[in-house]
Amino acid sequence: MDERIRDHAETLVDWSARIDAGDDVVLRVGEGAHDLGVAVAEQLGDRGANLLACYDSEELTSAYLRAHDGNFESDPEYELALYERADSVLSLRGTRNTSASADVPDETQQAHARAREGIREARLDTDWVSTVHPTRALAQQAGMGIEAYREFVYDAILRDWEELAEEMTQLKEILDAGNEVRIRKESDATDLTLFVDGRTAVNSTASVADDSHNLPSGEVFTAPYDTAGQVVFDVPMTIHGKRVEGVRLVFKDGVVVDWEADAGADVIESVLETDGGAKRLGELGVGMNRGITRPTDQILFDEKMAGTVHLALGRAYDACLPEGESGNDSAVHVDLITDMRQDGTTLEVDGEVIQRDGVFRWEEEF
């Protein structure tokens, strides 16, 4: 076994999930992530945790959805109980087919998501962590050979997380103290203002200790309560198994009032029509992981790429909200990314430029 797989597993169990002896852990193993699953199981056994492993296959789920009549039982009790009883849920993604769900009808996917809202909430109430094992399908999707892709993945995951956390704290403090965030790009007429006063930014250090649940991570995110203006997302991605490019959204009073896309317009329409909350933003995130240098068509990596900003349609994360306040609610949380590493691009907080052309003000190149 590649020693980096064991290093990945150790980072996941110790730094990210903070697993202790006696913890009840659900391990969801993607169809191509077997080797990482073995390495994680070994780490869990060494720490005296309790393991329940599940096969998490996109092809299997897609086959089920294609055959189903679309009348899904709401939050099946047996599955709901699994996550309600778990301390941690570790999801090891590793698909063999990045388009496995492309031929599942949008309305079926929407109905399935709505029927499982309680299950999703129960899983998110655990110390959950999601990560990716490099597979040939993911390498192909990224336009890379498998060895180059493995190097890319481990450069993003096996980092000095404490050092990166210290740098990201600077941005967290700015957002926590700020009222308005403005994104401007001369290249595509993006000019979007997001209102974040009263919100708490999360320093996403790839550790549940900081309410961070992705490995790799390397972003600071918050939950805007209002949005105005327009934004163009120029980083292509795959959503629901379909290619999406050149998405433009126009917001008024926090709601999408106009939109278009160069490719995948039907996908964006499907997302926006999921429910009322899908037309509002649940997240503003700023990527800061410089181990991620290029898009790979995998949101877990791409949204953390240094020099990018991502916005999510749909559900807001509770960690960003004042105690007792409910944020935007939706059955979806769909991220879209805009590249800030271009001339004439700024990220401002309360009128002060904190990033220009993808470079922060505390960096030498600013």
C-alpha positions as CSV (number, residue, x, y, z in Angstrom):
1,M,0.0,0.0,0.0
2,D,1.2,3.5,-0.8
3,E,2.4,5.0,2.4
4,R,0.6,8.2,1.6
5,I,-2.7,6.3,2.0
6,R,-1.8,5.5,5.6
7,D,-0.8,9.1,6.2
8,H,-4.1,10.2,4.7
9,A,-6.0,7.8,7.0
10,E,-4.0,9.0,10.1
11,T,-4.7,12.6,9.3
12,L,-8.4,11.9,8.8
13,V,-8.8,10.0,12.1
14,D,-6.5,12.1,14.3
15,W,-6.5,15.7,13.0
16,S,-9.9,15.8,11.2
17,A,-12.3,13.6,13.1
18,R,-10.5,13.5,16.5
19,I,-11.6,9.9,17.1
20,D,-11.3,8.6,20.6
21,A,-11.6,5.1,22.1
22,G,-15.2,4.0,22.3
23,D,-16.5,6.3,19.6
24,D,-19.2,4.8,17.4
25,V,-18.1,5.5,13.8
26,V,-19.9,5.0,10.6
27,L,-17.4,4.5,7.7
28,R,-19.0,5.1,4.3
29,V,-16.6,3.7,1.7
30,G,-16.9,4.8,-1.9
31,E,-16.6,2.1,-4.6
32,G,-13.1,3.1,-5.6
33,A,-11.9,4.0,-2.0
34,H,-11.3,0.4,-0.8
35,D,-7.6,0.9,0.0
36,L,-8.2,4.1,2.0
37,G,-11.1,2.3,3.8
38,V,-8.7,-0.5,4.9
39,A,-6.2,2.1,6.2
40,V,-8.9,4.0,8.1
41,A,-10.3,0.8,9.6
42,E,-6.8,0.0,10.8
43,Q,-6.5,3.4,12.4
44,L,-9.9,3.1,14.1
45,G,-9.1,-0.3,15.4
46,D,-5.8,1.0,16.8
47,R,-7.7,3.7,18.7
48,G,-10.3,1.3,20.1
49,A,-13.3,2.9,18.2
50,N,-16.4,1.0,17.2
51,L,-16.7,0.5,13.4
52,L,-19.7,0.1,11.1
53,A,-18.7,0.1,7.5
54,C,-21.1,0.9,4.6
55,Y,-20.7,0.6,0.9
56,D,-21.3,4.1,-0.6
57,S,-21.7,3.6,-4.4
58,E,-23.0,6.3,-6.7
59,E,-23.7,3.7,-9.3
60,L,-25.7,1.6,-6.9
61,T,-27.7,4.7,-5.7
62,S,-28.3,5.8,-9.3
63,A,-29.6,2.3,-10.3
64,Y,-32.0,2.4,-7.3
65,L,-33.3,5.9,-8.2
66,R,-33.8,5.1,-11.9
67,A,-36.0,2.1,-11.0
68,H,-38.0,3.9,-8.3
69,D,-41.4,5.4,-8.8
70,G,-40.3,8.6,-7.0
71,N,-42.6,8.2,-4.0
72,F,-39.9,7.9,-1.3
73,E,-40.5,7.1,2.3
74,S,-39.6,10.1,4.4
75,D,-36.5,9.5,6.6
76,P,-36.6,5.7,7.0
77,E,-36.3,5.0,10.7
78,Y,-33.6,2.3,10.4
79,E,-31.3,4.7,8.6
80,L,-32.2,7.7,10.7
81,A,-31.4,5.7,13.8
82,L,-28.0,4.8,12.4
83,Y,-26.9,8.4,12.2
84,E,-28.7,9.5,15.4
85,R,-26.7,6.9,17.3
86,A,-23.3,7.6,15.7
87,D,-20.6,9.8,17.1
88,S,-18.7,10.2,13.8
89,V,-19.5,9.6,10.1
90,L,-16.4,9.3,7.8
91,S,-17.2,9.5,4.1
92,L,-14.5,8.2,1.7
93,R,-15.4,9.3,-1.8
94,G,-13.9,7.5,-4.7
95,T,-16.2,7.0,-7.6
96,R,-15.5,4.8,-10.6
97,N,-18.0,6.8,-12.8
98,T,-18.3,10.6,-12.3
99,S,-21.5,10.6,-14.5
100,A,-23.2,7.8,-12.7
101,S,-26.3,9.9,-11.9
102,A,-26.5,11.7,-15.3
103,D,-29.5,9.8,-16.5
104,V,-31.5,9.9,-13.2
105,P,-34.4,12.3,-13.8
106,D,-34.0,15.6,-12.0
107,E,-37.4,15.4,-10.3
108,T,-36.4,12.0,-8.9
109,Q,-33.2,13.3,-7.4
110,Q,-35.1,16.3,-5.9
111,A,-37.8,14.0,-4.4
112,H,-35.1,11.8,-2.9
113,A,-33.2,14.7,-1.4
114,R,-36.4,16.2,0.1
115,A,-37.4,12.8,1.6
116,R,-34.0,12.5,3.4
117,E,-33.8,15.9,5.0
118,G,-34.0,14.4,8.5
119,I,-31.3,11.9,7.7
120,R,-29.0,14.5,6.3
121,E,-29.6,16.7,9.4
122,A,-28.8,13.7,11.7
123,R,-25.6,13.0,9.8
124,L,-24.6,16.7,10.0
125,D,-25.2,16.6,13.8
126,T,-22.3,14.1,14.2
127,D,-18.6,14.8,13.9
128,W,-18.7,14.0,10.2
129,V,-15.8,14.3,7.8
130,S,-15.7,13.8,4.1
131,T,-12.6,13.1,2.1
132,V,-11.5,11.8,-1.4
133,H,-9.4,8.9,-2.4
134,P,-7.7,9.4,-5.9
135,T,-9.3,7.1,-8.5
136,R,-8.7,6.9,-12.3
137,A,-12.2,8.2,-12.9
138,L,-11.5,11.3,-10.8
139,A,-8.1,11.7,-12.5
140,Q,-9.8,11.5,-15.9
141,Q,-12.4,14.1,-14.9
142,A,-9.5,16.4,-13.8
143,G,-7.8,15.9,-17.1
144,M,-4.7,14.4,-15.4
145,G,-2.8,11.1,-15.5
146,I,-3.3,8.9,-12.4
147,E,0.1,9.5,-10.9
148,A,-0.1,13.3,-11.4
149,Y,-3.5,13.2,-9.8
150,R,-2.3,11.3,-6.8
151,E,0.4,13.9,-6.3
152,F,-2.2,16.6,-6.6
153,V,-4.5,15.0,-4.0
154,Y,-1.8,14.4,-1.4
155,D,-0.4,17.8,-1.8
156,A,-3.8,19.2,-0.9
157,I,-4.4,16.8,2.0
158,L,-1.0,16.2,3.7
159,R,-0.3,19.8,4.7
160,D,0.8,21.6,7.8
161,W,-2.8,22.3,9.0
162,E,-1.8,24.2,12.1
163,E,0.2,26.7,10.0
164,L,-2.6,27.2,7.4
165,A,-5.1,27.6,10.3
166,E,-3.1,30.5,11.6
167,E,-3.1,32.3,8.2
168,M,-6.8,31.7,7.7
169,T,-7.6,33.2,11.1
170,Q,-6.7,36.6,9.7
171,L,-9.6,36.4,7.2
172,K,-12.0,35.0,9.7
173,E,-11.4,38.0,12.0
174,I,-12.0,40.4,9.1
175,L,-15.3,38.7,8.1
176,D,-16.5,38.4,11.7
177,A,-16.0,42.2,12.2
178,G,-17.4,43.1,8.8
179,N,-20.9,44.0,7.5
180,E,-20.7,43.9,3.7
181,V,-18.6,41.8,1.4
182,R,-18.2,42.9,-2.2
183,I,-17.0,40.8,-5.1
184,R,-15.9,42.7,-8.2
185,K,-14.5,41.4,-11.5
186,E,-13.9,43.6,-14.5
187,S,-13.6,40.7,-16.9
188,D,-17.2,39.5,-16.6
189,A,-19.1,42.5,-14.9
190,T,-19.4,40.6,-11.6
191,D,-20.5,43.0,-8.9
192,L,-22.1,41.3,-5.9
193,T,-22.6,42.5,-2.4
194,L,-23.3,40.1,0.4
195,F,-24.4,41.1,3.9
196,V,-22.8,39.2,6.8
197,D,-23.1,41.3,9.9
198,G,-24.0,39.2,12.9
199,R,-22.7,36.0,11.3
200,T,-19.7,34.0,12.5
201,A,-17.1,32.9,9.9
202,V,-15.7,29.4,10.2
203,N,-12.0,28.8,9.9
204,S,-12.2,25.6,8.0
205,T,-9.0,23.8,9.1
206,A,-10.1,20.3,8.1
207,S,-10.9,19.5,11.8
208,V,-14.2,19.0,13.6
209,A,-12.6,20.9,16.5
210,D,-13.1,24.1,14.4
211,D,-16.5,23.0,12.9
212,S,-14.6,22.0,9.7
213,H,-15.7,18.8,8.1
214,N,-13.8,18.4,4.8
215,L,-10.4,16.9,4.1
216,P,-8.8,18.7,2.4
217,S,-10.0,22.0,3.5
218,G,-8.4,25.4,3.5
219,E,-11.3,27.9,3.3
220,V,-13.0,30.5,5.4
221,F,-16.8,30.6,5.0
222,T,-19.8,32.4,6.4
223,A,-23.6,32.6,5.8
224,P,-24.8,35.8,4.1
225,Y,-28.4,36.8,5.1
226,D,-28.9,39.1,2.1
227,T,-27.4,39.4,-1.4
228,A,-27.7,42.0,-4.2
229,G,-26.1,42.3,-7.7
230,Q,-24.8,39.8,-10.2
231,V,-22.0,37.2,-10.3
232,V,-20.5,35.0,-13.0
233,F,-19.1,31.6,-12.1
234,D,-16.3,30.8,-14.5
235,V,-14.9,27.5,-13.0
236,P,-16.6,24.6,-14.8
237,M,-18.0,21.8,-12.7
238,T,-20.2,18.7,-12.7
239,I,-23.5,18.9,-10.9
240,H,-25.9,15.9,-10.8
241,G,-23.6,14.2,-13.3
242,K,-23.9,16.9,-15.9
243,R,-21.4,19.6,-17.0
244,V,-22.2,23.1,-15.9
245,E,-20.3,26.2,-17.2
246,G,-20.6,30.0,-17.3
247,V,-23.4,30.4,-14.8
248,R,-24.6,34.0,-14.2
249,L,-27.0,34.7,-11.3
250,V,-28.7,38.0,-10.5
251,F,-29.9,38.7,-7.0
252,K,-32.4,41.1,-5.6
253,D,-33.4,41.2,-1.9
254,G,-31.4,38.0,-1.4
255,V,-33.3,36.0,-4.1
256,V,-32.2,34.9,-7.6
257,V,-34.4,36.9,-10.0
258,D,-32.5,36.1,-13.2
259,W,-30.1,33.5,-14.3
260,E,-28.4,31.9,-17.4
261,A,-25.7,29.3,-18.1
262,D,-23.5,28.6,-21.1
263,A,-23.8,24.8,-20.4
264,G,-26.0,22.9,-18.0
265,A,-28.8,25.4,-17.8
266,D,-31.3,22.6,-17.1
267,V,-29.2,21.6,-14.1
268,I,-29.2,25.1,-12.6
269,E,-33.0,25.4,-13.2
270,S,-33.5,22.1,-11.4
271,V,-31.4,23.3,-8.4
272,L,-33.2,26.6,-8.2
273,E,-36.7,24.9,-8.4
274,T,-35.9,22.4,-5.6
275,D,-37.6,24.5,-2.9
276,G,-37.9,28.2,-1.8
277,G,-34.5,28.2,-0.1
278,A,-32.7,27.0,-3.2
279,K,-32.9,30.5,-4.7
280,R,-31.0,32.1,-1.8
281,L,-27.4,31.8,-0.8
282,G,-26.4,29.6,2.2
283,E,-22.7,30.2,2.0
284,L,-19.9,32.6,1.0
285,G,-16.6,30.8,1.0
286,V,-13.0,31.9,0.2
287,G,-10.5,29.4,-0.9
288,M,-7.0,29.5,0.8
289,N,-5.3,26.1,0.2
290,R,-2.3,26.8,-2.0
291,G,-1.7,23.1,-2.4
292,I,-4.7,23.2,-4.8
293,T,-3.4,24.9,-7.9
294,R,-6.0,24.1,-10.6
295,P,-9.6,23.1,-11.0
296,T,-10.3,19.3,-11.0
297,D,-14.1,19.3,-11.4
298,Q,-14.4,18.0,-7.8
299,I,-16.0,20.5,-5.5
300,L,-14.2,19.1,-2.4
301,F,-10.9,20.4,-3.9
302,D,-12.0,23.2,-6.2
303,E,-13.8,25.3,-3.6
304,K,-10.7,25.3,-1.4
305,M,-8.4,26.5,-4.3
306,A,-6.5,29.6,-3.2
307,G,-7.6,32.7,-5.2
308,T,-11.2,31.6,-5.7
309,V,-14.5,32.4,-4.1
310,H,-17.5,30.0,-4.0
311,L,-21.1,30.7,-3.2
312,A,-23.6,28.0,-2.4
313,L,-27.3,28.0,-3.3
314,G,-29.4,26.5,-0.5
315,R,-28.8,25.4,3.0
316,A,-26.8,27.5,5.4
317,Y,-24.5,25.9,8.0
318,D,-25.6,26.4,11.7
319,A,-22.0,27.1,12.8
320,C,-22.2,30.5,11.0
321,L,-25.5,31.6,12.7
322,P,-26.2,33.4,16.0
323,E,-27.5,31.0,18.7
324,G,-31.2,30.4,18.3
325,E,-31.4,31.8,14.8
326,S,-32.3,29.8,11.7
327,G,-30.5,30.4,8.5
328,N,-31.5,29.7,5.0
329,D,-33.2,26.3,4.8
330,S,-33.2,24.0,1.8
331,A,-32.8,20.4,0.7
332,V,-29.8,21.4,-1.4
333,H,-26.4,23.0,-0.9
334,V,-24.8,23.5,-4.3
335,D,-21.5,25.3,-4.6
336,L,-20.5,27.5,-7.6
337,I,-17.0,28.9,-8.0
338,T,-15.6,32.1,-9.5
339,D,-11.8,32.6,-10.1
340,M,-10.4,35.8,-8.5
341,R,-6.9,35.3,-10.0
342,Q,-7.5,37.8,-12.8
343,D,-6.5,41.5,-13.4
344,G,-9.1,43.9,-12.2
345,T,-10.6,41.6,-9.5
346,T,-11.1,42.6,-5.9
347,L,-12.6,41.2,-2.7
348,E,-13.7,43.9,-0.3
349,V,-15.0,44.1,3.2
350,D,-16.7,47.3,4.2
351,G,-15.1,49.1,1.4
352,E,-11.5,47.9,2.2
353,V,-9.7,45.7,-0.4
354,I,-8.5,42.6,1.4
355,Q,-7.7,40.7,-1.8
356,R,-6.6,41.9,-5.2
357,D,-6.2,39.6,-8.3
358,G,-6.3,36.6,-6.0
359,V,-3.6,37.8,-3.6
360,F,-4.4,38.8,0.1
361,R,-3.1,42.0,1.6
362,W,-0.8,40.2,4.0
363,E,1.0,38.4,1.2
364,E,4.1,39.8,-0.3
365,E,2.7,39.9,-3.9
366,F,-0.2,42.2,-2.9
